[in-house]
Amino acid sequence: MGRDIKKTRVLILEDQKLHLAKALKFCKDNGYETVGHTNNAEEAFRLVFALKPDVALVDIRLKGERSGIDFATSIRKEKDLAIIFVTSLISDEVLRQASEVQPEAYLVKPYDAASLKAAVELAVYQGENSKKTGIPAMAEAEQTHPDHLFVKIGKMFKKLAYKDVNLIKTTRDKYIDIHLSSGRTVSVRKSLNQMEELLPAYFWRVHRNHIVNSRKIEGVDTGWNHVQVGDEEVSIGRSYRKDISEKFPHIS
């Protein structure tokens, strides 16, 4: 039996009446329950706790001092709420800020109903699928298992042993590549900063785009410009050199 979409509860953050009317009609036409709407980030924060929506359709430009990105950043620290940005803002800086929230989708106005429905359905499905796995979130997994964590790959959470990780690199917005000693690379939808918080202390940040497993280091050049990890030569950022030289046991 398929999921009953009428149970999907939607909160709308929109400051333009025309677009609000369009979003309300979309929810009605597709059987979603609109639990509330507002044009203010502070009010939206209160409504999330009071009304318990599954999905928030979030315009980035709102009334008041706080933006839709501010709302999404704050609420993600408190609640497991699917965020779909629906906005006319497409500058590089806005996209960069929005990507740090890791929203379920980012739709540019004017959007079509089919695209929005696909985004909502996928967001709800992913949320339900995560709950059914019974596998803890990445931070919880790291605390419980000091030798491994679970990472989401496709529709599965897969076990990843720290001893198998050589290094981790930022590749593009919202994604990192985990390079394994087997030569395999695993892409994960996570920022490098978020990943760094989950790793044991022997994983060292050597560059704003690189983290290495210090137990896999085979050499460092005498100028502290590069570190050799397996077959890869990884750059050491200028601001990280002093810290790495102090951590690294060596005889001058």
N, C-alpha and C positions, 0 to 999 in steps of 0.2 A: 504494500500500500504506500502511495506517495505521501509526502509531507503536506499537511494542511496549511496552505499559505495564509489562511485567514488568521492564524495564530501569530503571524509576524507583526510585531509592534514597532511602529515607525515614529520617530521624533524628527520634526523638520525645523531647521534653523535657516531662516530666510528673511532678508530685510526688504525685498521688493514684492509688492502685492501681486503683480502679474505672475512672477515665478512661484510665489506661494500658492496661488490658485492652481497653477499647472501641477505642482507637486501634490496638492490635495486631491485633485482629479485623478492623477496617476495612481495614488494609493487606493482610492475608491474603485477605480476601474479594474484594478488587479487583485482586489480582495484583501489588501493589507489594512491593518487597523492603525489609523493615525491617532496616537495617544496624546499628542500635543504639538504646538508650534510656537515659535518665538523668534524675535529678531535680535535677541540679546544673549551674549555668552553666559553672563552670570545667572540669568533666569534659566537658561538651558541646563546648566550644571545642577540646579535645584530640581528641575523636572526629571532629569535622569534618575535621581534617587527616589523621587516620588512616584514616577510612572513606570519605571523599569522597561524602557524600550529595548528591542533587539538590535535595531539599526538606527543610526542618525544620518539624515541627509543634511549636509553642512555646507552652507555658503561661507566663503572665507571672509568677505566683507560684511560686517554686521554693525548694528547700532551700538554705540558705547565705545569704550576704550579697548576692549578685548576683541580679537578677531576669531574667526572660526578655527584657525590653527591653534590659537591660545586655548580655546575650549577643548579641542581634541587632545592636545598635549596634557592638559590637566586631568581630564576625565579618564584617560588611559592609565593614569597612575592609580586610579581608584576603582574603576569598573571595567569589565570585559565587554566593551561596547563596539560593535562594528561601525566604522566610520566611512562614509562615502562623501567625498568632497564634490560639490556641484557648484561650479563657479565660472565666471567669465575671465578670471585672472590667470594669465599663462606666462608671466615673466619668469626668467630663470631663477630669480631670488625666491619668488613665491613657490615655485616648484621644488626648490631645494628645501625650503622650510617645511612644506607639506610632506615631502618624502621622509623626513625625519620622524613623522608621526606613524609612518607605515600604514596608511589607510588601505581599506579593502579595495577602493577604486577612486579615480579622479576623473570626473566628467566635466567637459567644457560646455558651457551654455553657448548656443541653444543645443540641448541634447534631445535625442529621440527617446520615446517611451521604451522601445525595445532594448536599447542600451542600458537604461536605468534599471529595467526589470532584471536583465541579466546580472547586473552588478549586485542588486539586492538579493537575488536568489543564490548567487555564488557566495556572498558574504554570510548568509544565514546557513547555508549548507556547510561551509567551512567551520562555523561556530559550533554547529551540532556535531559534526564529525570529530572535532577536538574533544568535546565533552564525552563522547562515547568511547574514546580510546582508553580513558582511565590513566593515561600517562601524564605525569606531572609536567608543568611548564619547565622551560630550560633552566631557569634560576633554581627552582626547587629540585630538579634532577641533579644539578651540580652539588647542591648542599647534601643530598642524600647519598650520592655516589661519587666519592672523591677521585675515582679513576676513570670516569666516563660521564657523558651526558647524552641526552636524546635530542636530535635535530630533526626538524620537519623537512622531509624530502618528498615532494609531490603530495600524496594523500597519506603518507606514513610518517611516524616518528621512528627514526632509526638510531640504534645505539652507536656511539662514536667514542672509541677509547682514546684518551689523551696521548697514550704512548705511541699511537699510530699517526699522530698529527705532527707534521714538520713545521708548517707555517700557515698563516692566514693572511689573505690580502683583500683589500677593498677593490672591487672591480667596477661597479657602477652604482647608481643611486639604489639604496635599500638592499644591496646584495654584497656578500663576501664569498671568496673562494677559499675553501679549506684544502690545503695540499697534504696528501697522505704519503707515508713512506712507501706505499705500494706503487706510487706514481699516479694514483687516481686523484681527481679533484672533485670536491663536492661543493656545489653552490647552495648558499643558504640565504634566505630573506631576512637579514639582520644587519645592523650597522656594526662597524668594527668596535665602536665604543661600548655598545651593548654586549658584544661578545667578550670583550676584555673583562667585563665585570663578572663573567661566569667562569673564567679560567683560573687554574691554580697559579700560585705566585711564580712558578718556574717558567711560565709563558711571559716573554718580555716584549714590550712595545719598543721597537727599534726605529719606527718611522710612523708618520701619521697614517700611512696606508698599509703598514706591515706589523704583524705580531709573529714572533718565532718561538718555538719550543727550545728553550736553552739547553735541554738535554740532548738535542739533535745537532747542536752547533759543532762543526768540525774545524773551524778556524775563523780568525778575524784578522784583517790586514792591519799593519802597525799604525796606520793613520786613522784607524777607527772609522773608516768610510764604508766598509762592507763586511758582512758576516756570511760565512759559508754554511749552508744548511742542506745536507744531502748534496745533490748536484746543482743546487741553485745558489747564486750569489745575490744576497739581499742588501739593498742600500740601508745605511744607518743615517737617519736624519740628523742634521747638525745639532738640533736642540736635545737630541737623545744621547749624544756621544759620551758626555761626561758620566751620565748615569750608567750606561752600558760598560764603560771602562772600569767603573768602581765595582760593578756586580761581577764582572768576568775575572775569574782567578787566572793570573798570569805572572810570569817572571820576566821583568824587563831586561 
